[in-house]
Amino acid sequence: MLPNTSHVLIPTALAGMGRLGQMSCTADCAIGRASQLASFRQFLLRNIFWLDYEQGMPKRDPIGYITFSLPIGSSRPTAVTFFENIIPIAQHMFGNEKIQVVDFSNMTVREQALLAIDTAVLFSYHGGGSATSIFLPKDASILLYSTVGRCTDKTDRGYVWCDRGRNHFDSVFYTSDSYIRTTWVNPEDRYNSAKVKTLLEIEYEKTMRAWGREPYV
């Protein structure tokens, strides 16, 4: 606990990643933020969520869940799905015991954090609901579903995707949190079960290799 502190008040939900404080933090501003975010993660775990973190955490490996964060209560209810096509595939690939299908809005922040630190691959929609990803362990992966297609702007490299720093400012977070890997799943790809399955396989294998473990064991 912090010196001279007896109580710490935290919300039941993590803060979102919206516009305030993010618009001005692009390009060079984001340099070095990965280490700051990782330090913030460690601070929360060590001081608030897991008080025996130093003794308990280094002695065990993350379980390696595939976690699906259902977009219940999304501000874009007509633009989201509930991963109906990929959850059964993941269950077949990894077994039911490795799959976590959750509504983070019904969990405390501590419960969210403790699930995240045991997660290898997180499925989530972009926006404030994905903020739990800050607690993912190093080298874990998030498959981040976007709800907006191409912007109307076109550059010499083609159309600019809104979710990569244009209209959704949580992209600033995901381009500067390099202790985890982010893969954007665009709207036209979410129903392509074969493609999403391949992404899951690739990201899970990368995470397991980074953790020094064999995939699918």
Residue pairs with C-beta under 8 A, 6 or more apart in sequence:
1 8
1 47
1 51
2 8
2 47
8 47
8 48
10 48
10 109
11 109
12 108
12 109
13 104
13 105
13 109
14 109
14 112
14 128
14 131
14 132
14 134
15 128
15 131
16 127
16 128
16 129
16 131
16 170
17 127
17 128
17 130
17 131
17 169
17 170
17 172
17 173
18 127
18 128
18 169
18 170
19 169
22 169
22 170
22 172
22 173
23 169
25 33
25 172
26 165
26 172
30 172
30 175
30 176
31 176
33 176
33 177
34 176
34 177
34 178
34 179
37 134
37 173
37 176
37 177
37 179
38 138
38 179
40 134
41 134
41 135
44 113
44 135
45 53
45 57
45 113
45 117
45 135
46 53
46 54
48 110
49 109
49 110
49 113
49 114
50 56
50 57
50 113
50 114
57 117
61 211
61 213
62 117
62 118
62 119
62 120
62 137
62 140
62 211
63 98
63 118
64 98
64 118
64 119
64 120
64 204
64 207
64 208
64 211
64 213
65 98
65 99
65 100
65 115
65 118
65 119
65 120
66 90
66 94
66 98
66 99
66 100
66 119
66 120
66 121
66 123
66 200
66 204
67 99
67 100
67 101
67 102
67 115
67 116
67 119
67 121
67 122
67 123
68 83
68 86
68 87
68 90
68 99
68 100
68 101
68 102
68 123
69 102
69 103
69 104
69 122
69 123
69 124
69 125
69 129
69 130
69 132
70 82
70 83
70 101
70 102
70 103
71 80
71 81
71 82
71 124
71 125
71 129
72 103
72 105
73 105
73 129
74 80
74 125
74 127
74 129
75 127
76 125
76 127
76 147
79 147
79 148
79 187
80 125
80 145
80 147
81 145
81 190
81 191
83 101
83 123
85 190
85 191
85 193
85 196
86 123
86 193
86 196
86 197
86 200
87 99
87 101
89 193
89 196
89 197
89 200
90 99
90 200
91 99
93 197
93 200
93 201
94 204
94 216
100 115
100 119
102 115
104 112
104 129
104 132
105 129
107 115
112 132
112 135
113 132
113 135
115 132
116 122
116 132
116 133
116 134
116 135
116 136
116 137
117 135
117 136
117 137
118 137
119 136
119 137
119 140
120 140
120 141
120 204
120 207
120 208
120 211
121 140
121 141
121 142
121 143
121 200
121 203
121 204
121 207
122 132
122 133
122 136
122 140
122 141
122 142
122 143
123 142
123 143
123 145
124 130
124 132
124 133
124 142
124 143
124 144
124 145
125 144
125 145
125 146
125 147
126 144
126 145
126 146
126 147
126 163
126 168
126 170
126 171
127 168
127 170
128 170
130 142
130 144
130 170
133 142
133 177
133 180
134 177
136 142
136 180
137 211
138 179
138 180
138 210
139 179
139 180
139 181
139 206
139 207
139 210
139 211
140 180
140 181
140 207
141 180
141 181
141 182
141 183
141 203
141 204
141 206
141 207
142 174
142 180
142 181
142 182
142 183
143 183
143 185
143 196
143 199
143 200
143 203
144 163
144 174
144 182
144 183
144 184
144 185
145 185
145 190
146 161
146 162
146 163
146 168
146 184
146 185
146 186
146 187
147 187
148 162
148 163
148 167
148 168
148 187
149 162
149 186
149 187
149 188
150 159
150 160
150 161
150 162
151 159
151 160
151 161
151 162
151 166
151 167
153 159
153 160
153 166
154 160
160 166
161 184
161 186
162 168
163 171
163 184
163 186
164 171
164 175
164 184
165 171
165 172
165 175
174 182
175 182
181 203
181 206
181 207
183 199
183 203
185 196
185 199
189 195
189 196
190 196
204 215
205 215
208 214
208 215
209 215
